[in-house]
Amino acid sequence: MGVQKFAIGLSLILSFFAAGGAHAEVVAPDDMIKNTANEVLEILKSDADIEHGNINKLGKIVEDKIATKFDFNRMSRIVLGHNWNNATREQQDQFVVEFRSLLIRTYTSALSKYRNQTLAYKPSHEQPGDSEVTIKTQIIQQGGPAITLDYSLEKIEDGWKVYDVTIEGLSLVVTYRGQFAEEVSQNGMDSLIHKLAEKNKRSLAS
């Protein structure tokens, strides 16, 4: 899958998250996606600062609307695999911080590439009592083929959180897992954390 298609997919990933209070009624995952996608996509279309490339404002949207709805701890455990269990608690905590920053930067960059794509929703097969569900959608873009986009969510005490996104059959977590496993195998866990931290710092500086 090309970089452009992956970026388009990530830009739409961002669109369905909304901040919710701890005591708010738990909304079905497919309804959460539909309702908040409309809200966020409206912001992208109408906000002049975003239209003119205000990355700081985009980053704030990611922090406020999205980051709180991801289970970064679970994502970190999955992406590291057995290396998570072999890491110290301090290494685990440091990795979660840097991995979270990496994803926020990636999502902010992807969101800046939004160009009026829309989401089409496939029927949800969620059953009462399910603690995990996959919501299947398609990104519809003018002049190009539809892109499949699936969200893997888990239900926790205060609602649903995402732990993976699959674009055109390619899992975001699995993609990073291969890269990270190679680095840990060659240079160790501390090296991976250091490289992520340096990459995040360079991004902030630029």
PyMOL commands that set and color helices and strands:
alter all, ss='L'
color gray80, all
select helices_A, chain A and resi 3-16+29-46+48-51+55-69+72-80+82-86+89-111+172-187+189-205
alter helices_A, ss='H'
color red, helices_A
select strands_A, chain A and resi 118-121+132-140+147-156+159-167+170-171
alter strands_A, ss='S'
color yellow, strands_A
deselect
rebuild
show_as cartoon
